[in-house]
Amino acid sequence: MNGPNLKHQTFIRMKNSRTVVRHILCLFACLAAFARPVSAQEEIAMDIPNLKKIEAAIRDFDSDMYYPALMKRYAENDTTLTLDEFRHLYLGYSFQESYNPYRISPHIEKLMPLYTLHEHTEKECNDIIKYATRAIEDFPFDLRQINMLIYAYRQKGMNNTAAIWEYKLRSIVNAILSTGDGKSPQTAWYVIYPTHEYDVVNRQGFTGAKYNFVEPSFDYLEVEKNPLNVKGYYFNVSRILQEYDRKYKE
């Protein structure tokens, strides 16, 4: 167990140090005025997920949570999807063959120069929409690209379309927040993609800083100094580790 976990830590730190951190800094510079914490009205009741039951439900053709049907509704911008359905969508994605928590869409490279700009022309907004949409097609729960879509659509005055993506973003984040409270390994938030740790912390109004792996399957993300004296949050990365073992284990 220690061997694969050590490799996982090295892999994640490499991603954070070379690509993810650079991405985070550029994105935060672009969206500093846009990111907002979850308000008290949006507080979500904690319901620690049973991953075995979720996997069984999304694979059951007769279940309301049958994954192809849920994903079809999500892709068609169905705004009647419930929190429980979003939990099955998000966590259930980690049981799909296309799931790869370490893959970075090549379209993100096209977006990187745009992330460094504080203002964008209409053409640049069109480019953001074009490449962010393609990146989301690669990974439908890419919170950063969804965030950029919202920004670009609002810049173009397409507020109804922006509102749909804001609904998706908020619902995905709420699905993650519903899995715990992040205060301990026992109540860690479940994530299926490493950078979602930083995204969720940012959405809470904090900035992620130092990262630590906690055996057997948790990440602890310290946050920068803040008025609330919050030190950091725990994340359950069991699905990420399992996929690492399945696809990368020697």
C-alpha positions in Angstrom: 0.0 0.0 0.0 2.8 2.4 0.9 4.5 2.0 -2.5 1.5 3.0 -4.7 0.6 5.8 -2.3 4.1 7.2 -2.4 4.0 7.2 -6.2 0.6 8.9 -6.0 1.9 11.6 -3.8 4.9 12.2 -6.1 2.5 12.3 -9.1 0.2 14.7 -7.5 2.9 17.0 -6.3 4.5 17.0 -9.8 1.1 18.0 -11.3 0.6 20.7 -8.7 4.1 22.1 -9.0 4.3 22.2 -12.8 0.9 22.5 -14.2 -1.9 22.8 -11.7 -0.4 25.5 -9.5 0.4 27.6 -12.6 -3.1 27.0 -13.7 -4.5 28.0 -10.3 -2.5 31.2 -10.1 -3.5 32.3 -13.6 -7.1 31.4 -13.1 -7.4 33.2 -9.7 -5.9 36.3 -11.2 -8.5 36.2 -14.0 -11.5 35.3 -11.7 -10.6 37.1 -8.4 -13.6 39.3 -8.7 -15.9 36.5 -9.7 -15.3 33.7 -7.2 -17.6 33.8 -4.3 -18.0 31.8 -1.1 -21.0 29.6 -0.5 -23.5 31.7 1.5 -25.2 30.6 4.7 -28.4 30.1 2.7 -26.6 27.5 0.6 -25.3 25.4 3.5 -25.7 21.7 2.7 -26.5 18.9 5.1 -23.7 16.3 5.4 -24.5 12.9 4.0 -21.3 10.7 3.8 -21.7 8.7 0.6 -21.8 4.9 0.3 -19.7 4.5 -2.9 -20.8 0.8 -3.4 -24.5 1.8 -3.3 -23.8 4.7 -5.7 -22.0 2.4 -8.1 -24.8 -0.1 -8.0 -27.4 2.5 -8.6 -25.7 4.1 -11.6 -25.2 0.7 -13.3 -28.9 -0.4 -12.7 -30.9 0.2 -15.9 -34.1 0.3 -13.9 -32.7 2.8 -11.4 -33.6 6.5 -11.4 -29.9 7.1 -11.1 -28.9 5.1 -14.2 -25.8 6.9 -15.3 -26.4 7.3 -19.1 -29.8 8.8 -18.4 -28.5 11.2 -15.7 -25.6 12.3 -18.0 -28.0 12.9 -20.8 -30.1 15.3 -18.6 -26.9 17.0 -17.4 -25.7 17.5 -21.0 -29.1 18.9 -22.0 -29.0 21.5 -19.2 -31.8 20.0 -17.2 -32.2 22.4 -14.3 -34.5 20.0 -12.4 -31.7 17.7 -11.4 -31.6 17.3 -7.6 -28.7 17.4 -5.2 -28.8 13.6 -4.9 -28.8 13.2 -8.6 -25.8 15.5 -8.8 -24.1 13.4 -6.1 -24.6 10.3 -8.3 -23.5 12.2 -11.4 -20.3 13.5 -9.8 -19.2 10.5 -7.8 -20.6 8.1 -10.4 -18.4 9.5 -13.1 -15.4 7.9 -11.3 -16.9 4.5 -12.2 -17.0 5.3 -15.9 -14.3 3.9 -18.2 -13.5 7.4 -19.5 -12.6 8.5 -15.9 -8.9 9.5 -15.6 -8.1 11.9 -12.7 -4.7 12.6 -14.1 -5.6 13.5 -17.6 -5.3 17.2 -18.6 -7.3 18.2 -21.7 -5.1 19.5 -24.5 -7.5 22.4 -25.0 -6.5 23.9 -21.6 -3.2 24.8 -23.2 -5.1 27.0 -25.6 -6.7 28.8 -22.7 -3.6 29.4 -20.6 -2.6 32.7 -22.4 -6.2 33.9 -21.9 -6.1 33.2 -18.2 -3.4 35.8 -17.6 -5.4 38.6 -19.0 -7.5 40.8 -16.7 -9.8 41.9 -19.5 -11.0 40.1 -22.7 -12.2 41.2 -26.1 -15.2 39.7 -27.7 -12.9 37.5 -29.8 -11.0 36.3 -26.7 -14.3 35.5 -25.0 -15.3 33.5 -28.0 -12.0 31.6 -27.8 -12.6 31.0 -24.1 -16.1 29.5 -24.9 -14.7 27.4 -27.7 -11.8 25.8 -25.8 -13.5 25.6 -22.4 -16.4 23.8 -24.0 -14.0 21.3 -25.6 -12.2 20.8 -22.3 -15.6 20.1 -20.6 -16.4 17.6 -23.3 -13.3 15.8 -22.2 -14.2 16.1 -18.5 -17.8 17.2 -17.8 -17.0 18.3 -14.2 -14.1 20.6 -14.9 -15.0 23.3 -12.5 -12.4 25.8 -13.7 -13.5 25.6 -17.3 -17.1 25.9 -16.2 -16.1 29.0 -14.3 -14.5 30.4 -17.3 -17.6 29.7 -19.4 -19.7 31.6 -17.0 -17.3 34.6 -17.1 -17.1 34.6 -20.9 -20.9 34.3 -21.4 -21.5 37.1 -19.0 -18.9 39.3 -20.8 -20.9 38.7 -24.0 -24.2 39.6 -22.3 -25.5 36.0 -22.7 -26.8 36.0 -19.1 -29.3 33.1 -19.5 -26.6 30.8 -20.8 -24.3 31.9 -18.0 -27.0 31.2 -15.4 -27.3 27.6 -16.6 -23.6 27.0 -16.2 -23.7 28.8 -12.8 -26.4 26.4 -11.8 -24.2 23.5 -12.8 -21.2 24.8 -11.1 -23.1 25.5 -7.9 -24.7 22.1 -7.9 -21.4 20.2 -8.5 -19.8 22.1 -5.6 -22.8 21.5 -3.4 -22.6 17.8 -4.3 -19.0 17.7 -3.0 -19.9 19.8 0.1 -22.7 17.4 0.9 -20.2 14.5 1.3 -18.8 15.8 4.6 -17.6 18.9 6.3 -13.8 18.7 5.6 -12.9 18.9 9.2 -11.5 15.4 9.7 -10.5 12.3 7.8 -13.8 10.7 8.9 -15.8 13.6 7.5 -13.6 14.5 4.5 -15.0 15.9 1.3 -15.0 13.4 -1.5 -13.4 14.5 -4.7 -12.7 12.7 -8.0 -10.2 15.1 -9.4 -7.1 16.5 -7.6 -7.6 20.2 -8.4 -11.2 20.1 -7.1 -9.6 20.4 -3.6 -8.3 23.9 -4.5 -11.6 24.8 -6.4 -13.8 23.9 -3.4 -11.6 25.7 -1.0 -11.5 28.8 -3.2 -15.3 28.6 -3.6 -15.5 28.8 0.3 -13.6 32.0 0.2 -10.1 30.7 1.0 -6.9 30.1 -1.0 -5.3 26.6 -0.9 -1.6 26.6 0.2 0.4 23.6 1.4 -0.7 20.1 0.4 -0.2 16.9 2.6 -1.1 13.3 2.0 -2.6 11.5 5.0 -2.7 7.7 5.0 -4.5 5.8 3.8 -6.6 7.9 1.3 -6.8 11.5 2.3 -5.4 14.8 1.3 -5.1 17.7 3.8 -5.0 21.1 2.1 -3.8 23.9 4.3 -5.3 27.4 3.5 -3.6 30.7 3.6 -4.0 32.9 6.7 -7.6 34.2 7.0 -9.8 36.2 9.4 -11.7 33.0 10.4 -8.5 31.2 11.4 -9.4 28.2 9.3 -6.3 26.0 9.0 -7.3 23.6 6.3 -9.6 20.9 5.0 -9.5 17.1 4.5 -10.5 15.5 1.2 -11.2 11.8 0.6 -9.3 10.8 -2.5 -10.0 7.0 -2.4 -11.5 6.9 -5.9 -8.4 8.8 -7.3 -6.1 6.3 -5.6 -8.0 3.3 -6.8 -7.9 4.6 -10.4 -4.2 5.3 -10.0 -3.6 1.7 -8.9 -5.8 0.4 -11.8 -4.2 2.4 -14.6 -0.7 3.3 -13.4 0.4 0.5 -11.0 3.4 -1.3 -12.2 
